[in-house]
Amino acid sequence: MEYNHLSPLGWNTYFENQITQDERELIVGKVSIENKTNYQVLAAGETYIAEATGRLFYMAETDAELPKVGDWVLMMEIDKGKAVIQKVLQRQSVISRKVPGKKLEEQIIATNIDKLFIVQGLDSNFNLARLERYLALAQNVEPIIVLNKADLCPHPEDIVRQVKERIKNVEIVVAAALQNQVSTLHPYIKAGSTIAIVGSSGVGKSTIINSLIGRPFMATGEVRELDSKGRHTTTSRHLMLLESGGVLIDTPGMRELQLWGDQYSLSTSFEDIEALSEHCKFKNCTHTDEKGCAITQALDEGSVDEAHWINYVKMIKELAYLETRQDVSAMLERKNKWKKIHKEQRELYKRRNI
Protein backbone atom coordinates (compact mmCIF):
# COMPACT_ATOMS: atom_id res chain seq x y z
CA MET A 1 0.00 0.00 0.00
CA GLU A 2 1.24 3.50 -0.90
CA TYR A 3 1.08 6.24 1.72
CA ASN A 4 2.10 9.31 -0.32
CA HIS A 5 -1.42 10.72 -0.05
CA LEU A 6 -0.82 11.18 3.70
CA SER A 7 2.15 13.53 3.29
CA PRO A 8 0.00 16.71 3.70
CA LEU A 9 -0.81 15.43 7.21
CA GLY A 10 2.87 15.08 8.09
CA TRP A 11 3.44 11.43 7.11
CA ASN A 12 7.05 10.38 6.52
CA THR A 13 9.30 7.30 6.40
CA TYR A 14 9.76 7.35 10.20
CA PHE A 15 6.16 6.21 10.55
CA GLU A 16 6.01 4.05 7.43
CA ASN A 17 8.96 1.96 8.61
CA GLN A 18 6.96 0.96 11.71
CA ILE A 19 4.23 -0.78 9.71
CA THR A 20 4.70 -4.52 9.29
CA GLN A 21 3.64 -6.44 6.21
CA ASP A 22 0.64 -7.90 8.07
CA GLU A 23 -0.52 -4.39 9.01
CA ARG A 24 -0.51 -3.04 5.44
CA GLU A 25 -4.23 -3.74 5.02
CA LEU A 26 -5.15 -1.54 7.99
CA ILE A 27 -6.23 2.09 7.55
CA VAL A 28 -3.67 4.73 8.52
CA GLY A 29 -5.00 7.90 10.11
CA LYS A 30 -4.05 10.86 12.27
CA VAL A 31 -5.95 11.67 15.47
CA SER A 32 -7.53 15.14 15.14
CA ILE A 33 -9.75 15.22 18.25
CA GLU A 34 -9.67 13.20 21.47
CA ASN A 35 -13.06 12.77 23.15
CA LYS A 36 -13.84 11.01 26.42
CA THR A 37 -14.80 7.69 24.81
CA ASN A 38 -13.68 7.96 21.18
CA TYR A 39 -11.48 9.80 18.70
CA GLN A 40 -11.88 11.71 15.47
CA VAL A 41 -9.31 10.46 12.98
CA LEU A 42 -8.37 11.90 9.56
CA ALA A 43 -7.47 9.37 6.87
CA ALA A 44 -7.22 9.49 3.05
CA GLY A 45 -9.86 12.16 2.51
CA GLU A 46 -12.26 10.61 5.02
CA THR A 47 -12.98 11.28 8.67
CA TYR A 48 -13.58 8.41 11.09
CA ILE A 49 -15.03 8.18 14.56
CA ALA A 50 -12.86 5.52 16.18
CA GLU A 51 -12.58 3.68 19.46
CA ALA A 52 -9.46 2.03 20.87
CA THR A 53 -9.43 -1.74 21.27
CA GLY A 54 -9.67 -3.24 24.74
CA ARG A 55 -6.14 -4.57 24.24
CA LEU A 56 -4.81 -1.02 23.79
CA PHE A 57 -6.45 0.08 27.04
CA TYR A 58 -5.21 -3.02 28.84
CA MET A 59 -1.61 -2.68 27.64
CA ALA A 60 -1.38 1.07 28.39
CA GLU A 61 0.24 1.60 31.79
CA THR A 62 -0.62 5.32 31.78
CA ASP A 63 -3.06 7.60 29.98
CA ALA A 64 -0.13 9.08 28.02
CA GLU A 65 0.24 5.78 26.14
CA LEU A 66 -3.30 5.96 24.71
CA PRO A 67 -4.00 7.77 21.39
CA LYS A 68 -3.54 11.54 21.55
CA VAL A 69 -4.07 14.41 19.14
CA GLY A 70 -1.33 14.23 16.52
CA ASP A 71 -0.80 10.47 16.83
CA TRP A 72 -0.65 8.24 13.77
CA VAL A 73 -2.83 5.15 14.28
CA LEU A 74 -3.69 1.94 12.44
CA MET A 75 -7.42 1.21 12.25
CA MET A 76 -9.86 -1.41 11.08
CA GLU A 77 -13.09 -0.13 9.54
CA ILE A 78 -16.22 -1.63 11.12
CA ASP A 79 -18.83 0.54 9.37
CA LYS A 80 -19.03 3.60 7.16
CA GLY A 81 -17.08 6.32 8.98
CA LYS A 82 -16.50 4.10 12.01
CA ALA A 83 -13.32 2.25 12.97
CA VAL A 84 -11.41 0.56 15.76
CA ILE A 85 -7.84 1.68 16.53
CA GLN A 86 -5.53 -1.34 16.61
CA LYS A 87 -2.16 0.35 17.12
CA VAL A 88 -0.55 3.72 17.91
CA LEU A 89 2.67 4.30 15.97
CA GLN A 90 5.73 5.41 17.91
CA ARG A 91 5.81 9.19 18.27
CA GLN A 92 8.46 11.31 16.58
CA SER A 93 8.03 14.14 19.09
CA VAL A 94 5.91 14.86 22.17
CA ILE A 95 5.08 18.02 24.10
CA SER A 96 3.73 17.34 27.55
CA ARG A 97 3.44 18.65 31.08
CA LYS A 98 2.77 17.21 34.51
CA VAL A 99 -0.97 16.97 35.14
CA PRO A 100 -2.29 19.88 37.26
CA GLY A 101 -2.39 19.24 40.99
CA LYS A 102 -0.43 16.77 43.09
CA LYS A 103 -0.96 13.69 40.93
CA LEU A 104 2.31 12.36 39.45
CA GLU A 105 1.40 11.73 35.84
CA GLU A 106 2.32 13.00 32.38
CA GLN A 107 -0.31 14.86 30.34
CA ILE A 108 0.25 14.83 26.58
CA ILE A 109 -0.45 18.19 24.93
CA ALA A 110 0.26 17.13 21.34
CA THR A 111 2.39 14.62 19.44
CA ASN A 112 4.33 14.42 16.19
CA ILE A 113 4.75 18.17 15.77
CA ASP A 114 7.54 19.99 13.96
CA LYS A 115 7.12 23.52 15.31
CA LEU A 116 5.68 25.03 18.48
CA PHE A 117 4.08 28.50 18.44
CA ILE A 118 4.42 29.87 22.00
CA VAL A 119 2.04 32.82 22.24
CA GLN A 120 2.16 35.68 24.73
CA GLY A 121 0.17 38.90 24.65
CA LEU A 122 1.89 42.28 24.47
CA ASP A 123 -0.37 43.53 27.24
CA SER A 124 -0.14 42.88 30.98
CA ASN A 125 -0.13 39.15 30.15
CA PHE A 126 3.53 39.34 29.08
CA ASN A 127 5.84 37.51 31.46
CA LEU A 128 9.42 36.52 30.67
CA ALA A 129 9.65 33.87 33.39
CA ARG A 130 6.50 32.19 32.09
CA LEU A 131 7.88 32.32 28.56
CA GLU A 132 11.03 30.49 29.71
CA ARG A 133 8.81 27.85 31.29
CA TYR A 134 6.82 27.35 28.07
CA LEU A 135 10.05 26.90 26.13
CA ALA A 136 10.77 23.83 28.28
CA LEU A 137 7.93 22.14 26.33
CA ALA A 138 9.89 22.38 23.09
CA GLN A 139 11.85 19.14 23.14
CA ASN A 140 12.85 17.88 19.67
CA VAL A 141 10.68 20.56 18.06
CA GLU A 142 11.42 24.07 16.77
CA PRO A 143 9.98 26.79 19.05
CA ILE A 144 8.74 30.12 17.66
CA ILE A 145 7.84 32.88 20.13
CA VAL A 146 4.72 34.74 18.98
CA LEU A 147 4.20 38.13 20.64
CA ASN A 148 0.55 38.87 19.89
CA LYS A 149 -1.58 42.00 20.42
CA ALA A 150 1.02 44.37 18.99
CA ASP A 151 -1.83 46.85 18.49
CA LEU A 152 -2.09 47.20 22.29
CA CYS A 153 1.61 47.90 22.81
CA PRO A 154 3.05 51.32 21.86
CA HIS A 155 6.62 49.99 21.57
CA PRO A 156 6.66 46.23 20.81
CA GLU A 157 10.31 46.46 19.77
CA ASP A 158 11.22 47.08 23.43
CA ILE A 159 9.61 43.76 24.44
CA VAL A 160 11.36 41.97 21.57
CA ARG A 161 14.69 43.33 22.83
CA GLN A 162 13.95 42.10 26.37
CA VAL A 163 13.18 38.61 25.07
CA LYS A 164 16.34 38.49 22.93
CA GLU A 165 18.47 39.52 25.91
CA ARG A 166 17.12 36.61 27.99
CA ILE A 167 16.46 33.90 25.36
CA LYS A 168 19.03 33.14 22.68
CA ASN A 169 18.67 31.51 19.26
CA VAL A 170 14.85 31.35 19.20
CA GLU A 171 12.79 32.97 16.43
CA ILE A 172 10.53 35.83 17.59
CA VAL A 173 7.59 37.16 15.56
CA VAL A 174 5.16 39.98 16.35
CA ALA A 175 1.48 39.76 15.41
CA ALA A 176 -1.86 41.53 15.92
CA ALA A 177 -4.39 38.78 15.29
CA LEU A 178 -7.43 40.89 16.19
CA GLN A 179 -6.41 43.24 13.36
CA ASN A 180 -5.84 40.21 11.10
CA GLN A 181 -2.10 40.95 11.04
CA VAL A 182 -0.59 37.45 11.15
CA SER A 183 1.49 37.45 7.95
CA THR A 184 4.65 37.15 10.08
CA LEU A 185 3.58 33.55 10.86
CA HIS A 186 3.13 32.45 7.24
CA PRO A 187 6.83 31.64 6.55
CA TYR A 188 6.75 29.00 9.31
CA ILE A 189 3.71 27.16 7.92
CA LYS A 190 4.87 24.64 5.34
CA ALA A 191 2.90 21.94 3.55
CA GLY A 192 3.25 18.69 5.45
CA SER A 193 4.49 20.31 8.67
CA THR A 194 2.57 20.12 11.94
CA ILE A 195 2.46 23.09 14.30
CA ALA A 196 1.07 23.20 17.84
CA ILE A 197 0.04 26.50 19.39
CA VAL A 198 0.25 26.98 23.17
CA GLY A 199 -0.15 29.81 25.64
CA SER A 200 -2.10 31.08 28.61
CA SER A 201 -5.80 31.93 28.45
CA GLY A 202 -6.43 35.28 26.82
CA VAL A 203 -3.27 35.55 24.70
CA GLY A 204 -5.29 35.29 21.46
CA LYS A 205 -4.55 31.76 20.23
CA SER A 206 -8.06 31.25 18.82
CA THR A 207 -7.98 34.65 17.11
CA ILE A 208 -4.65 33.76 15.52
CA ILE A 209 -6.12 30.50 14.19
CA ASN A 210 -9.18 32.27 12.78
CA SER A 211 -6.89 34.75 11.02
CA LEU A 212 -4.71 31.99 9.59
CA ILE A 213 -7.61 29.99 8.17
CA GLY A 214 -9.50 33.10 7.06
CA ARG A 215 -12.78 32.31 8.81
CA PRO A 216 -14.16 32.09 12.37
CA PHE A 217 -13.41 28.43 13.11
CA MET A 218 -12.55 28.79 16.82
CA ALA A 219 -14.65 30.64 19.38
CA THR A 220 -13.01 33.71 20.90
CA GLY A 221 -13.61 35.36 24.26
CA GLU A 222 -13.14 38.74 25.84
CA VAL A 223 -10.19 39.49 28.10
CA ARG A 224 -10.50 41.30 31.42
CA GLU A 225 -8.82 44.70 31.23
CA LEU A 226 -7.62 44.50 34.84
CA ASP A 227 -5.24 41.55 34.46
CA SER A 228 -5.47 40.59 30.74
CA LYS A 229 -6.76 37.13 31.66
CA GLY A 230 -9.19 35.41 29.35
CA ARG A 231 -11.64 32.55 29.56
CA HIS A 232 -10.91 29.07 28.20
CA THR A 233 -12.51 29.45 24.76
CA THR A 234 -10.69 26.29 23.65
CA THR A 235 -11.59 23.39 25.94
CA SER A 236 -10.04 20.51 24.00
CA ARG A 237 -7.27 19.92 21.50
CA HIS A 238 -8.10 20.24 17.80
CA LEU A 239 -6.05 19.36 14.73
CA MET A 240 -6.87 21.47 11.68
CA LEU A 241 -5.73 21.50 8.07
CA LEU A 242 -4.76 24.92 6.73
CA GLU A 243 -5.55 25.85 3.14
CA SER A 244 -2.08 27.33 2.75
CA GLY A 245 -0.61 23.94 3.69
CA GLY A 246 0.37 22.46 6.99
CA VAL A 247 -1.42 21.17 10.04
CA LEU A 248 -2.23 23.25 13.12
CA ILE A 249 -3.05 21.89 16.60
CA ASP A 250 -4.81 24.25 18.98
CA THR A 251 -4.63 23.58 22.71
CA PRO A 252 -6.59 24.87 25.71
CA GLY A 253 -5.13 27.83 27.57
CA MET A 254 -2.99 26.76 30.52
CA ARG A 255 -3.34 28.43 33.89
CA GLU A 256 -0.84 25.98 35.39
CA LEU A 257 2.25 24.64 33.64
CA GLN A 258 4.14 22.13 35.77
CA LEU A 259 7.24 20.72 34.12
CA TRP A 260 7.64 17.14 32.94
CA GLY A 261 11.05 15.97 31.80
CA ASP A 262 14.66 16.39 32.85
CA GLN A 263 17.30 19.12 32.96
CA TYR A 264 17.85 18.72 29.20
CA SER A 265 14.41 20.26 28.63
CA LEU A 266 15.74 23.61 29.90
CA SER A 267 18.50 23.89 27.30
CA THR A 268 16.39 26.07 24.97
CA SER A 269 15.38 28.58 27.64
CA PHE A 270 18.72 28.69 29.44
CA GLU A 271 21.32 27.93 26.78
CA ASP A 272 23.51 30.80 28.00
CA ILE A 273 23.60 29.58 31.61
CA GLU A 274 24.32 25.97 30.68
CA ALA A 275 27.10 27.12 28.34
CA LEU A 276 28.62 29.25 31.12
CA SER A 277 28.58 26.34 33.58
CA GLU A 278 31.02 24.50 31.28
CA HIS A 279 33.63 27.15 32.12
CA CYS A 280 33.41 26.78 35.90
CA LYS A 281 36.70 25.76 37.54
CA PHE A 282 35.12 22.76 39.26
CA LYS A 283 32.91 20.20 37.51
CA ASN A 284 30.71 19.84 40.60
CA CYS A 285 30.37 23.60 41.05
CA THR A 286 27.22 24.59 42.97
CA HIS A 287 27.36 28.16 41.58
CA THR A 288 27.16 29.69 45.05
CA ASP A 289 30.48 30.67 46.67
CA GLU A 290 33.14 28.65 44.81
CA LYS A 291 36.17 30.46 43.43
CA GLY A 292 36.35 30.23 39.67
CA CYS A 293 32.57 29.95 39.16
CA ALA A 294 31.76 31.36 35.74
CA ILE A 295 28.09 31.93 36.58
CA THR A 296 28.60 33.92 39.81
CA GLN A 297 31.21 35.99 37.98
CA ALA A 298 28.72 36.69 35.16
CA LEU A 299 26.07 37.65 37.72
CA ASP A 300 28.49 40.05 39.43
CA GLU A 301 29.44 41.59 36.08
CA GLY A 302 25.79 41.87 35.01
CA SER A 303 26.22 39.81 31.84
CA VAL A 304 23.61 37.36 33.15
CA ASP A 305 20.26 38.73 34.32
CA GLU A 306 19.62 37.85 37.96
CA ALA A 307 15.90 37.15 37.37
CA HIS A 308 16.92 34.81 34.53
CA TRP A 309 19.24 32.90 36.90
CA ILE A 310 16.66 32.73 39.70
CA ASN A 311 14.08 31.26 37.31
CA TYR A 312 16.63 28.67 36.14
CA VAL A 313 17.38 27.60 39.71
CA LYS A 314 13.66 27.37 40.48
CA MET A 315 12.98 25.14 37.47
CA ILE A 316 16.03 22.95 38.14
CA LYS A 317 14.78 22.33 41.69
CA GLU A 318 11.30 21.55 40.35
CA LEU A 319 12.68 18.96 37.93
CA ALA A 320 14.91 17.43 40.61
CA TYR A 321 11.91 17.08 42.93
CA LEU A 322 9.89 15.54 40.09
CA GLU A 323 12.68 13.02 39.43
CA THR A 324 12.80 12.08 43.14
CA ARG A 325 9.04 11.56 43.23
CA GLN A 326 9.20 9.46 40.05
CA ASP A 327 11.90 7.24 41.57
CA VAL A 328 9.85 6.71 44.73
CA SER A 329 6.73 6.05 42.68
CA ALA A 330 8.57 3.52 40.51
CA MET A 331 9.95 1.78 43.61
CA LEU A 332 6.48 1.51 45.16
CA GLU A 333 5.05 0.26 41.89
CA ARG A 334 7.70 -2.49 41.66
CA LYS A 335 7.10 -3.39 45.31
CA ASN A 336 3.33 -3.69 44.79
CA LYS A 337 3.87 -5.69 41.62
CA TRP A 338 6.05 -8.31 43.37
CA LYS A 339 3.73 -8.32 46.38
CA LYS A 340 0.87 -9.22 44.04
CA ILE A 341 2.96 -11.93 42.31
CA HIS A 342 3.96 -13.51 45.65
CA LYS A 343 0.34 -13.46 46.81
CA GLU A 344 -0.79 -15.21 43.63
CA GLN A 345 1.99 -17.81 44.07
CA ARG A 346 0.94 -18.52 47.67
CA GLU A 347 -2.67 -19.00 46.57
CA LEU A 348 -1.52 -21.31 43.79
CA TYR A 349 0.51 -23.45 46.23
CA LYS A 350 -2.50 -23.66 48.58
CA ARG A 351 -4.72 -24.91 45.77
CA ARG A 352 -2.12 -27.53 44.77
CA ASN A 353 -1.92 -28.85 48.30
CA ILE A 354 -5.67 -29.37 48.52
N, C-alpha and C positions, 0 to 999 in steps of 0.2 A: 504494500500500500504506500502511495506517495503522500507526503505531508506538506508539500510546498504551499498549499492553499492556506496553511495555518501561520505562515510567516508574518502577516500583518498583525497577528495577536502576540508576536514575540517568540514563535517557535524557532528552535535551532537544533543543531546536531547534539548538543548536550542532553536534550530531552529524548531525541530520537534514538540515541544509543542505549537508552534504558529499556526500550521496548523489545521484548523477546519475540521470537518467531510465532509462538503460540498466541501472543497478545495482539498480533497484527490485525485480527478481525474485529477487535474492539474499537469503539468510537473514542477519538481523542478530543478533549475539550478543555476549556479554561474556565475556572470558577469565577463568576462575575458578581454574585451576591450570595452571602451565607445567611440563611434563615435559621430559626430555632430547630426545625425538624428536617429541612431539605436545603437544596442548593440550586441556584440558577447557573447553568453552564452554557457557554458559547462554543459551538462546534460547527465548522463547515457550513456557514450560512444559516444555521438553525439553532434555536435556543431550546434547551432542555430543562425540565424540572427534575432533579435527580436526588436520590437518597443514597446514603452510604450503606454498604452491606453490613450485616451483623458482625462479620469477621473483622472488618475494618475497625469497628467500635471496640471489639473484644481485644484486638491486638494493640490498640493505641493505649499507651501508658499514661499519657496526658492529653488534654484538649488540644495542645499545640500540634499533635501528630495527626489530627483529623483534617479534612479538606478546609482550606482557607482561601480567601479572595486572592486571586493571582496564581493559584495552584493549577498545574496541568494534571488532568485525571484521565483514567481509562474507564469507559462506561459500556454497559450492555443495554441496548434499547429494549424496553418491555412493552411500550405502546407509543403511539404517535406523540412526540414531544416529551416522553417520560423515559427515564433511564435509571439504572442502578450503578453507582460508582464502585468499581472493583479494585482500583489501585490509585494511589497518589504518587506521582513521579517525584523523585528527589529534587529538592529545591535548589536553584542556582544562587539565590540570595533571599534573605529574610530580614525584615525590620520588626522588632518586637520590643516590648517593655514588660516589667513586672506588673502583674495584675494589681489594680488599686487595692489599698488596704493592707492587712497583715499577712494575707495568704501568700505562700511561697510558690508561685507558679508563673510560667511565661505566658504572655498574651501576644499572639501574632497580630500585627497590624496589617501587613501585606507581604506577599511573597513574589519572587521572580521579577523584581523590578530592576531597572537599569539606572534610573535617576530618582532623586528625592527632592521635591520642592518643599523647602522649609519656610513657611510664611509667617511673617510678623507684621503688625500694623505700625505705620509711622505716626501713631498717636500715643496716648499714654500706655498702650499695650506693649510698646517696645521695651525689651529687657535683654541685655547682653548675656547675663548669666543663664537665663532660660534658653537663649539661642545656643549657647555652648552645650547645654544639656540635650537639646534636640539633635545636635550634630552627632551625639553619641549613638543615635539610631542608625546612622549611615555607615554600616559595615558592608563592605564589598559592593557598594553602590556609589554613584557620583552625587554629592549633595550640591544643590543650588539654593542660595539664600534669596528669598523673594521678599523685598520690603514693599509692602502694599500700602495703599492709602496715601500716596505721594501728594494728592490734592489737599490733604489735611496738614501737611508739614511745609512750613515756609522755606526751610533749607534742608531738603533731604540729603544733599551732598555732605552735610556735617555728620549725619548718622552713618552714611556709607564710610566716611573716614574713620569713625569710631570702631566700626565693625572690622575694617581692614587692619587697624592697629592691634586688635585683639585676636583675630582669626586669620590665619595665613592660608594662601593657596586654595581658597574656595570662591567660586563664582558668586557675584552679587548682582542682582537685577532689581530695578525699581519699577513699580507698577502702580496704576490707579484704576483698579478693576471697576469701580462704580462709575467711572467716566469712560469705561470701555477701552482703557489704555493698557493693553497687555501684550503689545507687539514685541516687547523685550523678551517674552517667554518663548516666542515662536522658534528661534534658532535651536532650542533645546528639545523640541518635539519632532522626532524623526519617525518615519514609517517603520513599524516593527519594534519600536522601543516602548517600554512600559515605565510610566512615571507615577509615583505615589505623591500625594500632596498632604502635608501634615501641618498642624499649628493649633494654637489655643482657640477657644470659642471667640468669635467676634473679629478675627483677623481678616475675614473676607474670602475664605477658601471657596465657598459656594459661588460667590460673585465672580471670582476668577474663572471658575469652570464654565459658568454661563457665558462669560465673555469669550472664552476659547472656543466653545461649540456654537456660539452665535445665536443661542436661544435660551429661554429660561427653563433649564432642565432640573436644576437643584433649587430648592426653596431657600430663601434668604431671610435673615431676621435683623431687626434693629439692634443697635449697640447702645448701651447706657452711656451718656455723656460723662458721668461722674468718674467712672473707672475704665471705660472702653471695653467692658466685658459684654459678650454677646450670649445669646441662647444657643443651645445645640440644635441647629437647623438640620444638620446631618446626624442621624442616629444610628446608621449602620454603614458598612463599607460597600462602595459601588465601583464596579469596573466599567468604564465607558470607552467606546471607540470614537476617536476624533476624526472629522472629515479630512482634516489636513494630514492625517496619518498619525499613527501612534496610539497608545492605550493609556488612559488616565484612571488612577484609582483614588477616589475621594475617601477620606476617613473622618470619623467624628472628632469634634474639637476635644482636646485633652485639658482637663483642669488639673490633672495629676500625672506627672511623668516620672515614675520610678525606674531606675536603670535596670537592665538585664544584660549581662555579658561579663567581660573581664576588662582589665586595664587597657588592653589593645583598643577597645572601643572608644577610648578618649583621644586617640592619636590625631584625629581630624581636628578636634576642638583645641587641643593643647600641644600641637606639633612643636611649637617654639620651646615650651617647658621641657618636653621629653628630649629634645635635641640638646638643650643646655645641660641636662642631667648627665649626659655622656661625657661632659668635660669636668665633672667633679673629680677632686683628687682621690676620693675613696669610692670604691664601687658600691659599698653599702651605706653611702651618705644618706643621712636622714633629713638633710636640707634645713637644719635648725641652727646649730652653733659650731659646726665643724669648720676648721680652717681649710681653705681651698675649695669651698662649695661654690660652684658656678651660679647656682640659682640665688643664694642669699646675696652674692656679689651683684647680680643683675638687679635684684630688688633694691639694694642700697643705691645703685647707680640710676635707678628709675627706668632701665631699659625693659623691665618686665612690670606690667601693671599689677599692683598689689591685689586688687579685686579679682583679677584674672587668676592669680596664684591661689587665693583663698577658695575660689570656686573649684579649682583643680583638686586641692586637698580635700574639700568636702566630698567631691564625687569619688575620689580614690577611696576614702573611708567608707562610703556607701557601698562600693563594689566589694571591698574587703569583707564587710559585714555580710553582704549577700552571699559571698563565697563560703564564709563560715557556716551560715545557716544551711546552705545547700549541702555541705559536707555532713553536718549533723543529721539533716533530713535523709540523706542517702544512707547513712549508718543505721538509722532507725528503720528505714525501709528494708535494708538487708536483714536486720535483726528480726523484724516481723515476718519476713519471708521464710527464714530458716526455722523460726518458731512454729510457723504453720506447717512446714514440711515435717518437722519432728513430731508434731501432734498427729498428722496423718499417718506417719509410720507407726506410732504407738497404737493407734486405732486398728491399723492393718494387722499388727502382731497379735492384738487381742482377738481379732476375728479368726486368725489362723489357729489360735490355741483352743478355740471353742470346739 
